[in-house]
Amino acid sequence: MGSGKRSVLVALTVICAVGVLAAPGTAFAAPSPTPSPSASPSRTAVSNKDLEAVRQKLEKLYHAAAVATDEYNAAEEAAEKQSAEIVSLAKKIVEGKERLAELKKRAGAAAAAQYRSGGLPDEARLMLSDDPQEFLDGTRRVLQGERAAKGLLAEMTRTQQDLELYAKDASAQWHKLEAGRKAKATAKKKIKQQITAAEQLESRLEKEEKERLAELEQEAAYKAQTAWLDSGILKDIDGKASEQGRKAVEYATAQLGKPYAWGAEGPETYDCSGLTSQAWASAGRGIPRTSQEQWKQLKRIGIKDMRPGDLIIYHDDASHVAMYIGDGAIIHAPRPGRTVTVAGAGSMSILGVVRPDA
């Protein structure tokens, strides 16, 4: 990377350290010097080594909560689709029953008409008829009526078969819905367990130790971001945002400072994929709700080709997502206890990049 661009990035880092990026959970600003621990009269101060172990434990707990949150969101999204499908099938069943009743009514009327005009063989009716042409016309009408009756019976059969298929599909969707509800409940339980464990772990720390823990989090993120920048990656990234991408970035930027909440899609709280999906929805592009589905379904692009508005997927299990905003930075909803913030794009382990408006 050229010295001019490196100077800009260094200046950006310093500015961010005293601005937006200094908020808890940010990963771009350089960490402040760690203050000397002050011993509590009632307990021994936790060492930096022990605090680092706590940081790593918290990272694992919140990562597990993020995975469970994706499971919860996926189950909720599937439940919405299945509920809509059940409603659609129910309407088809009602319409099918009405159609079948009408067909039966018409078939009954046709059968009654045939009964009234039938009974005598063709030879007898020819002998009793004063007009042979009238007899022939009548015979043609009878043949037409028979063909119509056969068509009517065939339509009734098809309608009945459709009703049976709709009912079978509705039953299958209902079973999926019930399974989804159980999966959602299980995921919700996992989320609460992981977050509760993390909160209990943090609650054992004194105020000064919590501050030092936050600094350790920033330091770990800063080291990862610095290593990413030192790879020279930014010299190859110069993509310009599309019109939709610009709108998505504007939406995400307007959410800065709002709290993280698992399963939330705004407007007051967000989880990571809730933020990215709503940002792109505001730009007129619907995308999958979860980070894992965003990774699976959206077009993947190389890191060097990314542009503002693209989504960066993190961790091997695609359990986190953020929006790239340019200059090596992202906007994301990090985890419980944090707010929507700006961070370094390389502050976490990147799995890949996807483009919603490809």
C-alpha positions as CSV (number, residue, x, y, z in Angstrom):
1,M,0.0,0.0,0.0
2,G,1.3,3.5,-0.8
3,S,2.6,5.7,2.0
4,G,-0.2,8.3,1.2
5,K,-3.0,5.9,1.6
6,R,-1.4,4.4,4.8
7,S,-1.2,7.9,6.2
8,V,-4.9,8.4,5.6
9,L,-5.7,5.1,7.2
10,V,-3.6,5.9,10.3
11,A,-5.3,9.3,10.5
12,L,-8.7,7.6,10.2
13,T,-7.8,5.2,13.0
14,V,-6.8,8.1,15.3
15,I,-9.9,10.1,14.6
16,C,-12.1,7.1,15.1
17,A,-10.4,6.3,18.4
18,V,-11.9,9.5,19.8
19,G,-15.1,9.4,17.8
20,V,-17.6,6.8,16.7
21,L,-15.2,3.9,16.9
22,A,-14.4,4.5,20.5
23,A,-17.8,3.0,21.5
24,P,-17.8,-0.4,23.3
25,G,-17.6,-3.2,20.9
26,T,-15.7,-1.3,18.2
27,A,-12.8,-3.0,16.6
28,F,-11.1,-0.2,14.6
29,A,-9.6,2.1,17.1
30,A,-6.2,1.5,18.7
31,P,-6.5,0.4,22.4
32,S,-5.6,2.8,25.2
33,P,-2.8,1.7,27.6
34,T,-4.1,-0.7,30.1
35,P,-4.5,0.9,33.5
36,S,-2.8,-0.6,36.6
37,P,-5.3,-2.8,38.4
38,S,-6.5,-1.5,41.7
39,A,-6.8,-4.2,44.3
40,S,-10.2,-4.5,46.0
41,P,-10.2,-4.7,49.8
42,S,-12.6,-7.7,49.6
43,R,-11.0,-9.7,46.7
44,T,-7.8,-10.1,44.7
45,A,-7.8,-8.2,41.4
46,V,-8.1,-10.3,38.3
47,S,-4.9,-10.5,36.3
48,N,-4.7,-9.6,32.6
49,K,-4.1,-13.2,31.9
50,D,-7.3,-14.2,33.6
51,L,-9.1,-11.4,32.0
52,E,-8.0,-12.6,28.6
53,A,-9.3,-16.0,29.5
54,V,-12.6,-14.3,30.4
55,R,-12.6,-12.5,27.0
56,Q,-12.1,-15.7,25.1
57,K,-14.9,-17.4,27.1
58,L,-17.2,-14.5,26.4
59,E,-16.4,-14.6,22.8
60,K,-17.3,-18.3,22.6
61,L,-20.6,-17.8,24.5
62,Y,-21.7,-14.9,22.3
63,H,-20.7,-16.8,19.2
64,A,-22.8,-19.7,20.4
65,A,-25.7,-17.3,21.0
66,A,-25.2,-15.9,17.5
67,V,-25.4,-19.4,16.0
68,A,-28.6,-20.1,17.9
69,T,-30.0,-16.7,16.9
70,D,-29.5,-17.7,13.2
71,E,-31.3,-20.9,14.0
72,Y,-34.2,-19.0,15.6
73,N,-34.4,-16.5,12.7
74,A,-34.4,-19.3,10.1
75,A,-37.2,-21.1,12.0
76,E,-39.2,-17.9,12.2
77,E,-38.7,-17.2,8.5
78,A,-39.8,-20.7,7.6
79,A,-42.8,-20.5,9.9
80,E,-44.0,-17.4,8.2
81,K,-43.7,-19.0,4.7
82,Q,-45.4,-22.2,5.9
83,S,-48.3,-20.2,7.5
84,A,-48.8,-18.3,4.3
85,E,-48.8,-21.5,2.3
86,I,-51.4,-23.0,4.7
87,V,-53.6,-20.0,4.3
88,S,-53.2,-20.2,0.5
89,L,-54.0,-24.0,0.5
90,A,-57.1,-23.4,2.7
91,K,-58.4,-20.8,0.2
92,K,-57.9,-23.4,-2.6
93,I,-59.7,-26.0,-0.6
94,V,-62.7,-23.7,0.0
95,E,-62.8,-22.7,-3.7
96,G,-62.4,-26.4,-4.7
97,K,-65.3,-27.4,-2.5
98,E,-67.5,-24.7,-3.9
99,R,-66.5,-25.7,-7.5
100,L,-67.3,-29.4,-6.7
101,A,-70.7,-28.5,-5.3
102,E,-71.5,-26.5,-8.5
103,L,-70.4,-29.4,-10.7
104,K,-72.5,-31.9,-8.7
105,K,-75.5,-29.6,-9.1
106,R,-74.9,-29.4,-12.8
107,A,-74.5,-33.1,-13.0
108,G,-77.7,-33.7,-11.1
109,A,-79.6,-31.4,-13.5
110,A,-78.1,-33.1,-16.5
111,A,-79.1,-36.5,-15.1
112,A,-82.7,-35.3,-14.5
113,A,-83.0,-33.9,-18.0
114,Q,-81.7,-37.2,-19.5
115,Y,-84.2,-39.1,-17.4
116,R,-87.1,-37.0,-18.6
117,S,-86.2,-37.3,-22.3
118,G,-84.9,-40.9,-22.2
119,G,-86.5,-44.3,-21.7
120,L,-87.5,-45.2,-25.3
121,P,-85.1,-46.9,-27.8
122,D,-84.2,-44.9,-30.9
123,E,-86.3,-47.1,-33.2
124,A,-89.5,-46.4,-31.2
125,R,-88.8,-42.7,-31.0
126,L,-88.3,-42.6,-34.8
127,M,-91.7,-44.4,-35.4
128,L,-93.5,-42.0,-33.0
129,S,-91.8,-38.9,-34.5
130,D,-93.7,-37.0,-37.2
131,D,-90.5,-35.3,-38.4
132,P,-87.4,-37.5,-39.1
133,Q,-85.2,-34.4,-39.1
134,E,-86.4,-33.4,-35.7
135,F,-85.5,-37.0,-34.5
136,L,-82.0,-36.7,-36.0
137,D,-81.5,-33.2,-34.4
138,G,-82.7,-34.7,-31.1
139,T,-80.2,-37.6,-31.4
140,R,-77.4,-35.2,-32.0
141,R,-78.4,-33.2,-28.9
142,V,-78.4,-36.4,-26.9
143,L,-74.9,-37.3,-28.1
144,Q,-73.7,-33.8,-27.3
145,G,-75.3,-34.1,-23.9
146,E,-73.6,-37.4,-23.2
147,R,-70.2,-35.9,-24.2
148,A,-70.9,-32.9,-21.9
149,A,-71.9,-35.3,-19.1
150,K,-68.6,-37.2,-19.5
151,G,-66.7,-33.9,-19.5
152,L,-68.6,-32.9,-16.4
153,L,-67.7,-36.1,-14.6
154,A,-64.0,-35.8,-15.6
155,E,-63.9,-32.3,-14.2
156,M,-65.6,-33.4,-11.0
157,T,-62.9,-36.2,-10.7
158,R,-60.1,-33.7,-11.3
159,T,-61.5,-31.3,-8.7
160,Q,-61.8,-34.0,-6.2
161,Q,-58.2,-35.1,-6.8
162,D,-57.1,-31.5,-6.4
163,L,-58.9,-31.2,-3.1
164,E,-57.2,-34.3,-1.8
165,L,-53.8,-33.0,-2.9
166,Y,-54.4,-29.6,-1.3
167,A,-55.4,-31.3,1.9
168,K,-52.3,-33.5,1.8
169,D,-50.1,-30.5,1.2
170,A,-51.7,-28.5,4.0
171,S,-51.2,-31.3,6.4
172,A,-47.5,-31.5,5.4
173,Q,-47.1,-27.8,5.9
174,W,-48.8,-28.0,9.2
175,H,-46.4,-30.7,10.4
176,K,-43.4,-28.6,9.2
177,L,-44.9,-25.6,11.0
178,E,-45.1,-27.5,14.3
179,A,-41.5,-28.8,13.8
180,G,-40.4,-25.3,13.2
181,R,-42.1,-24.0,16.3
182,K,-40.2,-26.6,18.3
183,A,-36.9,-25.7,16.6
184,K,-37.6,-22.0,17.4
185,A,-38.3,-22.8,21.0
186,T,-35.1,-24.9,21.3
187,A,-33.0,-22.1,19.7
188,K,-34.6,-19.5,22.0
189,K,-33.6,-21.6,25.0
190,K,-30.0,-21.9,23.7
191,I,-29.8,-18.2,23.1
192,K,-31.0,-17.3,26.6
193,Q,-28.6,-19.9,28.2
194,Q,-25.6,-18.5,26.4
195,I,-26.4,-14.9,27.0
196,T,-27.2,-15.6,30.7
197,A,-23.9,-17.4,31.1
198,A,-22.0,-14.5,29.5
199,E,-23.8,-11.9,31.7
200,Q,-23.1,-13.9,34.8
201,L,-19.5,-14.2,33.9
202,E,-19.2,-10.4,33.4
203,S,-21.2,-9.6,36.5
204,R,-18.4,-11.1,38.7
205,L,-16.0,-8.4,37.5
206,E,-15.4,-5.1,39.2
207,K,-15.9,-1.9,37.3
208,E,-12.2,-1.4,36.6
209,E,-11.9,-5.0,35.4
210,K,-14.9,-4.6,33.0
211,E,-13.1,-1.5,31.6
212,R,-9.9,-3.5,31.1
213,L,-11.9,-6.3,29.5
214,A,-13.4,-3.9,27.0
215,E,-9.8,-2.7,26.2
216,L,-8.7,-6.3,25.7
217,E,-11.6,-6.8,23.3
218,Q,-10.6,-3.6,21.4
219,E,-7.0,-4.7,21.4
220,A,-7.8,-8.1,19.9
221,A,-9.9,-6.5,17.2
222,Y,-7.3,-3.8,16.5
223,K,-4.6,-6.4,16.0
224,A,-6.7,-8.4,13.6
225,Q,-7.6,-5.3,11.7
226,T,-4.0,-4.1,11.5
227,A,-2.8,-7.5,10.2
228,W,-5.6,-7.4,7.6
229,L,-4.5,-3.9,6.5
230,D,-0.8,-4.9,6.5
231,S,-1.6,-7.5,3.9
232,G,-2.1,-4.7,1.4
233,I,-5.7,-5.7,0.8
234,L,-7.0,-2.1,0.5
235,K,-4.8,-1.2,-2.5
236,D,-6.9,-3.6,-4.6
237,I,-10.3,-2.5,-3.2
238,D,-11.7,0.6,-5.0
239,G,-15.2,-0.4,-6.0
240,K,-17.9,2.3,-6.0
241,A,-21.3,1.7,-4.5
242,S,-24.3,1.0,-6.7
243,E,-27.4,3.2,-6.3
244,Q,-29.1,0.5,-4.2
245,G,-25.9,-0.1,-2.3
246,R,-25.6,3.6,-1.4
247,K,-29.2,3.5,-0.1
248,A,-28.5,0.4,2.0
249,V,-25.4,2.1,3.5
250,E,-27.4,5.2,4.3
251,Y,-30.0,3.1,6.1
252,A,-27.3,1.2,8.1
253,T,-25.6,4.4,9.0
254,A,-28.8,5.9,10.3
255,Q,-29.1,3.0,12.8
256,L,-25.7,3.7,14.5
257,G,-26.0,3.6,18.3
258,K,-29.1,1.4,18.4
259,P,-28.9,-1.6,20.7
260,Y,-28.4,-5.2,19.6
261,A,-31.2,-7.6,20.3
262,W,-31.4,-11.1,19.1
263,G,-34.1,-11.8,16.5
264,A,-34.7,-8.1,16.1
265,E,-35.2,-6.4,12.7
266,G,-35.7,-2.8,13.8
267,P,-36.6,-0.1,13.9
268,E,-35.3,0.3,17.5
269,T,-33.1,-2.8,17.9
270,Y,-31.3,-5.2,15.5
271,D,-29.3,-8.4,15.4
272,C,-26.6,-8.6,12.7
273,S,-28.7,-10.1,9.9
274,G,-31.7,-8.1,10.9
275,L,-29.7,-4.9,10.2
276,T,-28.4,-6.1,6.8
277,S,-31.7,-7.5,5.6
278,Q,-33.6,-4.4,6.5
279,A,-30.9,-2.1,5.0
280,W,-31.3,-3.8,1.7
281,A,-35.1,-4.0,2.0
282,S,-35.0,-0.2,2.3
283,A,-33.0,-0.1,-0.9
284,G,-35.7,-2.1,-2.7
285,R,-33.9,-5.5,-2.6
286,G,-35.3,-8.3,-0.5
287,I,-32.6,-10.7,0.8
288,P,-32.7,-13.7,3.1
289,R,-33.2,-13.0,6.8
290,T,-30.2,-15.0,8.2
291,S,-26.5,-14.6,7.7
292,Q,-26.2,-18.2,6.8
293,E,-28.9,-18.0,4.1
294,Q,-27.4,-14.7,2.8
295,W,-24.1,-16.6,2.4
296,K,-25.8,-19.5,0.7
297,Q,-28.1,-17.6,-1.7
298,L,-26.5,-14.3,-2.6
299,K,-23.7,-14.0,-5.2
300,R,-20.3,-14.4,-3.8
301,I,-17.5,-12.1,-4.9
302,G,-13.8,-11.7,-4.2
303,I,-12.7,-9.4,-1.3
304,K,-10.7,-7.3,-3.7
305,D,-13.8,-6.7,-5.8
306,M,-16.1,-5.6,-2.9
307,R,-17.8,-2.2,-2.8
308,P,-19.9,-0.3,-0.2
309,G,-23.2,-2.1,0.4
310,D,-21.7,-5.6,0.0
311,L,-22.1,-7.9,2.9
312,I,-19.1,-9.5,4.6
313,I,-19.8,-12.9,6.2
314,Y,-17.8,-13.9,9.2
315,H,-16.7,-17.2,10.8
316,D,-16.6,-20.6,9.3
317,D,-20.3,-21.2,10.2
318,A,-21.4,-17.9,8.6
319,S,-22.8,-16.9,12.0
320,H,-22.2,-13.1,11.6
321,V,-22.7,-10.6,8.9
322,A,-21.8,-6.9,8.4
323,M,-22.1,-4.3,5.7
324,Y,-19.0,-3.0,4.1
325,I,-19.0,0.8,3.9
326,G,-15.6,1.5,2.3
327,D,-12.1,2.4,3.5
328,G,-11.7,-0.9,5.2
329,A,-14.7,-0.4,7.6
330,I,-18.0,-2.0,8.3
331,I,-21.2,-1.3,10.1
332,H,-22.7,-4.1,12.1
333,A,-24.7,-5.1,15.1
334,P,-22.0,-6.9,17.2
335,R,-23.6,-8.8,20.1
336,P,-25.8,-8.5,23.2
337,G,-24.7,-5.6,25.3
338,R,-23.4,-3.6,22.3
339,T,-24.9,-1.2,19.8
340,V,-24.8,-0.9,16.0
341,T,-21.4,0.5,15.4
342,V,-18.5,1.0,12.9
343,A,-15.6,-1.5,13.0
344,G,-12.7,-2.7,11.0
345,A,-13.7,-5.1,8.2
346,G,-10.7,-7.3,9.2
347,S,-11.4,-7.3,12.9
348,M,-13.1,-10.7,12.7
349,S,-12.4,-13.9,10.7
350,I,-13.8,-13.3,7.2
351,L,-15.5,-16.2,5.5
352,G,-16.4,-14.3,2.3
353,V,-18.3,-11.5,0.6
354,V,-21.7,-11.5,-1.0
355,R,-23.4,-8.9,-3.2
356,P,-27.2,-8.5,-2.9
357,D,-27.7,-6.4,-6.0
358,A,-25.4,-8.5,-8.3
